[in-house]
Amino acid sequence: MKRVLSLVVCALTALAAHGHNIYTIYPTPQNQYAFEGKSSFTPEVNVVVEKEIDQTTIDRAVQVLTDHGFKATISNTIAKNCSNLLLGVAGSKGTVDRHVSSLGLNRSVFAVEDKFDRHLLTLTPDKKGTAQVVILGEDTDAVFCGLASLEQMLDQGTSDMQSVLIEDFADIEYRGVIEGYYGVPYSAEVTKDLFRFMARFKMNTYMYGAKSDEYHSRYWSEPYPTEITEQQRRIGFLTQDMMRDITDVAHATKVNFIWAIHPGRAFAKADNEEVLSKIMTKFESMYSLGVRQFGVFVDDVGVPTEVEEMEICARNIDQLQKLIDKRWNSAGTPIAEQVKPLHYVPQLYCYSWSTPEGVAQFFGSLSKTDPKINIYITGRNVWSVPSNKDIAHVKQYLGRDVSWWWNYACNDADFTKLFIMDMYTNFRDESHIDNLARLESTLNGTNTLIINPMQQGALSKIPLFSVADYAWNTAAFNNDKSWEASIPAVVGTTYAAAMRKAAPYLRYFDSDGLTYLFERYKLSIRRGKPDHQALLEELREIHAACVKLKELKESASESNRLIYNDVRPWLLKLEAMTGEAIALFEGKNPPAVDYQNNPDFQFEILNGMGNHISLKVMTAEPSAECLPEMIKWLREQEEIL
């Protein structure tokens, strides 16, 4: 096998990077190269792990194998007469590292500069056609990412598998979610479901700063409660036990759960020892619940115009980092007990809010802070799409890579709308985003790309999927293909077709579909040749898709049930509207529906922050451009021609 692999690697490593889709894997791998031969897995798989591989990665390997029907046995030696899964770290000189050397595999992936989670994965047959897998990473976290690729490969079948070499890495270091919108915070169940999804698609960062969480803002210095009411649970309150459960799942999925505090203007005080002490006390409380990384938000409380206030805030965040290091990061502290660097969302996260001189002074002040502190921006505007121009503008004053808080597919300014189409359609639909914006093929100068998504956390996995795809491999991102792949990844193959059909109409805008068919039907009437068949067929297909998606409510998958909870008001309203339109076309006279006040079409939101949080009830608005007008028009006709 050594000779075959060596020859194949030498022959293939010169091929172009992005043209080899041997397996369908997301995020899109940097390189896939085909080997000759196919292989199949044995019922029992021997998992060889080096000492550098942590328990979380071992547990993930066992989970991937068990989920595909295999029995996993942990070992430190390569077994004969069965499949082996070898997990190792490059340069460790351990069993797997030495085995990779004996195979003559090219290690150039580990020499690629300014890339992250670098690893290689091989699947090859032994002499009997038995599958042998090697995942060698730059560290155990990189191996964890390689397991996500293996999981998706096994999803495509476990016998007659094409031999392959995958060389992979991320273009952006930290990828994931910032829960920073104005609205109902995600439930513990939704958050944990997001973590599992993130692990499957190689995301590693989740910053929690839900604006309407009173213990993030209004009661920022107080510990989370031990008990909450059922109503509080329904609108996103969390207890200490729930927070501990969340952090447990975060650790198990290797998602850096960053709990952020919002002390407001108190953070800008000159004599701030008391405030910093209160923050550290709250951090101690959160540390006891499993949090190992923290953030500080001072957004949306006014942009400082005086140099003195800018300098005060910079000194305070720097001092807070020093306090954290002193408390948790002293020499000899085990890695699992250390606290990672701070994430800071400053007042001037949107640089158009200040003068050129103010921007230079503000970020110049922050340039004096510990360089490991992550400083966030949203670009020129609050809703800007990440761009090299905006990053370079801030970086020239900050003197380091920036972190990007991306308000996408955030709907806290459009609560009644869903943004679950492809990325560029969502750009067009979101009134605050530049409708013609496009992603950079290479994004320079940012170490973090995390999105502030919809209030509907489970549904947000659809846009999140494509963000993960882009952040991993910016040059290979394909908007349409990524969206198509996101649907089965989120709802499963059973419901993928129904979701693809319904998604364009679950959104507010529908001019690309029903409006066109409706106008064509009315034109046929004016021409004296009425033909409503295409329109009626589309309505029936949408209605059938809604009926199918209602099955999600009783799904055995918790993830699917959570998706149903998110989409319910839009889904039921779309089903009712298409049902009424169909009945009118069929010559029936169905009773009129109150689409505005029906509780089936309504949902609760929290709005505001700090002392100004309020609860409201709003009504979903699916297919709002066409269906209400169509139903009204149909009822006005003496007969349907």
N, C-alpha and C positions, 0 to 999 in steps of 0.2 A: 504493500500500500504506500510505503514511503516513496518509492520510485515513481509510481503513478501520480501521486499528489505533487511531487516536485516538478515533474514534467508539465502537468496541467497548469500549475500556478505560474510557471515561467512563461507558458504560452499565452496565458490570459491576462496577466497583470497589465499589459500594454493597451488593453481595449479601452474604448471611451467610457466615461464614468456612468452615464445615466441611461444607457440603452438596454439594460438587461433585466427584464422583469421576470425572473425565473419563478419567484413566488410573489403573490400579492401581499405586501406588507405595508402597514402604515404605523408611524410616519414613514415616508418613502426612504428606503435605505440609500446611502451614498453610492454603493457599488454592489452589484450581484454578478458573480461569474459562475457559469455552468461547468461542472465536471462531467466526465463520462460515467455512465452507470446509474442504476437506481437501487434503492434499498428499502427495506421494511423493518419496522420495530418489532422486537420480541415482546411478549406479554410482561416480562420483568425487565426493568431498566436499572442498570448499575450506575449510580451517581457518584462520580469521583470528585471530591472537593479538597482544595488546598486549604491550609490553615488561614490564609488571608481572606477566604470567603466567609462572610458573616452569616449568622443564623437566619437572618431575614431573607437573604438570597437563597440559602438552602431550602427554607420553607417554601419560597416561591417556586423553586424548581420542582419540589415534590407536588405542590398544588397543580402546576401545569401538567405534569405527567399523570397524576391521579385523575384530573378532570378529563383526560383523554383515554381513561380506562387502563392505565398501566400501573403496575406495582413498582414503587421506587424503593431501592435499597441504597443507603448511604455507605460509601466506602472510601478508602484512600489508595486503592489499587485498581488497575484496569482488569476487568473480567473477560474471560473467553466464553464463546458460545452464547452471548446475549448482547443486547444493545448497551452501549455505554454513553453516558452524558458526562463530559469532562468540563469542570468549572475551575478556571485558574486565573492568575494575575500575571501579566507580562513582567518578566524580569525577576520573578520570585524564586526561580531555580527549583520550584516544586515539581510534583509529578506531571501536572498538566503543562506547565511551561516547558519542561524538558521534552515532553511528548510532541509539542508543537515544533520545537527545534528539530526533533528527529524526523518529522514529516517534511521539513524544508519549506514550511510556509513563509511567505513574505510578511514581514512585520512592519512594513512601511506605514501602515495606518497609525501606528503609535508615534510616528515622527511628524505627523501633520500638526502644524502649530496653530494655536488659538482655536482649537476645537475641543469638544467635551464629550465625556462618556465614550471614549474611543474603545472599540472592541472588534474582534473578528469572530465569525461563526462559520464552522464547516459542518456539512452533513455529507458523509461518504459511506459506501458499503465496505464491509470486510470481504474476505474471499467467499463467504457464504451468502453475501447479499444482505447481511444484517446491518442495520443503521447504526452508525457511530457519529456522535455529535461532540464537537469541541467548541466551547465558548471561552475565549481568552480576552480579558479586559484590562484596561489600565488600572482599574481597582475593582473592588467588589460591586460598587454601584454601577459601573459599566457592564459588568456581567449580568446584573439585574436587568438592565436594558436589553441585553442580548436574549434573555429569556422571553421578553415580550415578542421578539421576532420569532423565536422557536414556537411559542404558543400559537401564533397566527399561521405558521407553516403547518403545524399539526391539525389545525382547524380544516385545512384543505386536503386532509387524508394522511393516513399513517402507514400506507403501504405503497410500493412502487414510487417512492419519493425521489425526485430528481436531485442528484448530487449538486452541491452548491458551495461556494465560498462567498460570504458576505463580509465586506469591510464597511464599518459604519461608525458614525460619530454625529454629534449635534453641533449645529452652527451657533446656537445660542445656549448659554449655560443653564439658565433658570427659566422654566417654561411651565405655564399653568394658569392659575386663577387668582384674582383678588376679589374677595367678596366685600365690595366697598360701595354698593349701590344704595339708594334710598328706597326702602321697601321692607317687606317681611323677610327677616333673616332665614336662611335655609334651615330646615330641620336637621337634627342629628342624622337621621336616616338618609336624607338627601346628600349631606356632606360626605358621609362614609361611602355612599354609592359613587360619588364623584371621585373619591380617592382611588377606589378600585378601577374605575374607568381610566384614570390618569396613569396608573401603573401599567395598564394594558397598552397604553399608547405613549409611553416614555415621557410623561410629564412629572415634574419633581417639586413643584412649588405651589403652595396655597396660602395666601395671606388673608387672614380673617380680620375685617374691619367694617362689619355691617353697620351702617350709619344709624339704624334704628334699634340696635342693641344697646340698651341703656347702660350696660356694664362695660361697654366700649367707650361710651361718650358721657352721658349724664352722670352716671355713678362710676366713673372711670377708676376711682381710687378704692372702690369697695369690692369685696370678693363676690363671685357668683353665688346665687342662692342655692340652698340645698333642696328646696321644694318650690314648685310652681303650680299654678292652677291649670286646668284643662284649656281654658281660653288662652292663657299665656303660652302654653305649648303650641297651640294652633297658630299663633302669630310669631313663632320663632324664638321664644325665650329658651334659655338653656340653663340647666342645673350643673353643679359641679360634677356629678356623676356622668352626665351626658357629655360634658367637655372631656372628662377623662376617657370615656369610651371613644370619642372622636380622635384624641391623640393616640390611643392604642392602635386604631386602624391606620392612622397616618404613618406611624412607625412601621407597621407591617407592610405598607405599600411603598415605603421609602419616599413619601411625600413630606417635604419640609413644611410643617404646619406652623405658620408665623402668626402668633396672636398679637394684634396691634391695639394700642391704647390711644385714645383721643382726648388729651387733657385741655384742648382748646387754647385760649389765649393765656392760660396760666403758664404755658411753656415758655412764653416770651418775657417773663419777668426777669429783672436783673438779678435780684437776690433769690435764687431758685433752689436753694438747698432743701427746703421743705417739700417743694413739688417733686424734685428728683427723688427724695426719700419716699414719698408716697407712691411714685411710679415703681420704684424698686420693691416696695412692699407688695404692690399688686403683682409685679412680675414673680415675686417669691410664691405668691398664691397660685399663679398660673403654672409655674415650674412644678409645684407639687401635684398638679393635674396632668403632668406629662409634656408640657410645652417646652421646647428646646430652642426656640428662636422667637424674637420679638420685633415689633414694629412700633413706630410712633407716627401718628397722623396729626398735623396741624393745618390740614386743608380746610377751605371754606370758612375761615374765621377772619378774613381780611388780610391783604398783602401789605407787609411792612414797607414804609417809604423812607424811614429813617435808618441810616447806616448803623446806629447804635443797636436798634432792635434786631437787625439782621445778624449782627455780630453776637448778640446775646443768644439767639436761637442756635447759631452754629456752635457756640461754646457749650450750650446745654446738651445738645445731641452728642457732642464729642465726650463730654464729661459722663454722660449716661453710658456710653460704650466702655469707658474706663471702669465704671462701677460694675458693669456686667462682667468684664474680664477679671476684675479683682475677686468678684464673688464666685464665679463658676469656671474660669478658664486658667487657673493657676497650673504650673508645671506638675505633671503627675496625675491630673484629673482624668479619669477614663473618658474616652471620646463620647460615649453614650450619655455622660453626665455634663458635658460641656454645652455651652450656649453659643450658637452661631452668630455671625455679625448682624447688627441692627439693620432694619429697613426703615427708611425715613421718607415720609411724604410731606414736603415743605409747603408753605403758603403759596409760593410762586411756582406751582407745578405746571402752569400754563403760561408760557413766557410772554404772550401777547398782552398780558395784563399789566405790564410795566414798560417803562421807557427802555431804550437800548442801554442807557447808563445804569438804570435800576437793575436790569438783568445781569449786567456785568458785575455790579457790586454784590447782588444777592448770591449768585453762584460762586463769585470769588470768595465770599465769606465762607461758604460751605467747602471750598477747596482746601481749607486749612484743617478740616476734620480728619479723623482717622480714615485712611483711604479704603479700608475694608467696609465702611458703612455704605449701604446701597441707597443712593439718592434717586427719587422718582420724578419723572415728568410725564405729562400727557402730550407734549409737543407744543406747537404754536398755539393750538386751540384745545379746548377741553375734549373734543371728540376727534382729534386728529388721528389719521392712520399713520403708523410708524414710518418715518422717512429719514434717510441719511442727512438731509438738509437740516431738519429740526435737531437731530442728535448732535451733529457737528456744531450747530450754533450754541448749544448749551455746554457741550464738552470743552469748547475752547476756554470757557471760564471755570468750569468745574475741575478740569485737569484729570479726569478719569472717565471710564465708561459710565453711562447713565443706565438707570433701570426704567423701563417703560410700563406705565399704567395705561392700558388701552381700554377705553370705554367702548367696548364691543363685546357682545351684541346687546349692550345695556339698554333696558327699556324703562328706566326710572323717570324719563321725560316723556315716555309713550306707554304708560302702563297698560293700555287696552290693546296693545299690538304685540304680536310675536314676530321674532326675526329668526326663522328656522330654514331659510333658503340658503343658497350658496352665498359665499362671502360678498361677491360683487353685487348680487341682487339685494342683499341686506344693506350694503352701502347706499344703494339707490333708494331703499325704503326708509332708512333712518334719516329723518329730516335734518339732524345736526351734523351728519357726516358728509364730507365732500362726495357727492354722488358718483363722480368720475374717478375717484381715488383708486390707485392700484398699488399692489405690494412691490417693494424693491426686490430685485432678484438676488441681491446681496445686501444685508443689513449690517452696517459697520458701527462700532462704538457703543453697542448696548449689550449688557450681560444678562438682561432679564426682559422677558416679554410675557406679561401675564394679563389676562383679560378680565374686565369687570362685566359680567354677563347679565342675562335677564334675571328677573325675580324668580322665574321658573327654572330652578337649578337642574332638574333632571333633563328638561328639554334643552337646556343650554349645552348639553353634551354634543348637540349637532354642530353649532358653530365652533365649539371648543375643539372638536376633532380636527377641523381644518387649520385652526391656529397651531395645534400641536404638529401637524404635518408641515406647515410652513416654518415654524421655529426650529424644527429638526434639520430640514434640508431646504433652505430658502430657494435655491436655484431650480429645484425640481418641482416646485409647487405648481399644481394644475388645478385651478379653481373648480371647474366642472367635475373632473374625476374625483377630486377630494370630497365634494358634496355627495356625489353618488355613493361613494364608499362609506360616508358617515351614517347613512340611513340604516343599513343592516347592522353596522357596528353599534348603533344605539338601541334600535328596537328589535333586532334579530331578523333573520330571513323570513320568518313566518309573517311578519307585519311590514316588511320593507316596501312591498308594492303598494300597500294601502297608504303608508305614510308618504311615499313619493307622490301619489295621486292627490292626497289631501293637502299636503304642505303649501302649495301655491295659493290655496284658498283659505287656509287657516290664518294666513297673513291678511293684513288690512287691505292691501292693494291686490287687484286681480285683473287689471286691464290687459294682461298678456293672454288671458284665457277666456273667461266667461264674457267679459265686456266685448271682446272681438266677435264671439259667436252670437251674442245678443244683437249687436249692431248689424251683423250680417243677416240675421233673421228678419229684423225690421226692414232692411234694404230689400230682401226678397218679397216682402209684402208690398212695398212701394212699386216694385217692378211687376206686380201682379202674379207672381209665382211663389207664393208663401211656402217656405220649407224650414221647419223647426227641428228636423230630425237630428242634425249634428249637435244643436244646443241641448236637446232633450237627452241625447245619449251621454253628453258630458255631465249633465246634472245627475243622471242615474249612476254614472261611475263614481262621481264624488260622494254621492249618498251612500253607495255600497262601501266605499272606503271608510267612511265615518262609522258605519255599522261594524265593520271589521275591527277598527281601532278601539271600539268600545269594549272588545274582548280583553284589552289590556288591564281593565279594572280587576278581573278575576284571574290574571296570569299567575302561574306558579313562580314567576320571576319577580322579586321585589323591585328590581330596577324598572320593569315594565309597569308595575303598579304605581310607582312614583311618577313615571311619565304620564300615566293617565290622570293622576291627581293634578298635574300641571296643566295639561291640555284640555281638561274636562269642559270648562265654560265655552271655549272656542269650538271644541268638537261638537258638543251638544247643540250649540246655536247653528253651526254650519249644517249639521244633520237636519235640524228643524227647518231651516230656510230652504235647503234643496228639496226636502220632502214636500214643503208647501208649493214650491214652484212646479215640481213634477205633477202633483195632484191637480194644479190649475191647468197644466198642459193636457192632462188626461180628461179634462172636462168636469172635474169634481169641484165642489165648492167647500174646501176645508175651512174650519173656523180660523179666524185671524189670531195670530200669536203676538203677545206683548214681548217683543224682543228686547226692550230696554229694561224692564223691571222683573222679568222672570228670574227667580233665584238660581235656576239651573245655569244661567248664563253669567252669573256674577261671581266675584271673588273679592277677598279682603286684601287691603294693602295698609302698610304703615308708611307714614311720610314724615320727614323732618329728622332732626338730630338733637341730641342734648335735651334741653328743657322744652323742646317744641315738637314732640312726636305725637302724631294723631292717627287714628284708625279710620279708614274710609272703605266704602263698598263701591266697586266699579263694575262696569259691564263689558264683557269681551266684545271685540269688533273684528270678527273674521269676514273676509270677502265683502268689505263695507262699500267698496266702490260700485259694485254691480248688483248683488243679489237683492238688497232692499228696494232699489229702483225697479228691478225686474219684476219683483212680486207686486209692487204697487201698479206697475203698468199692466201686468197680466190681469189683475182684478178689475181694471178699468175697461178691459175689452169685453164686448158683448159675446164674443166667441173667439176661440183660439183657431186661427186660420191655418 
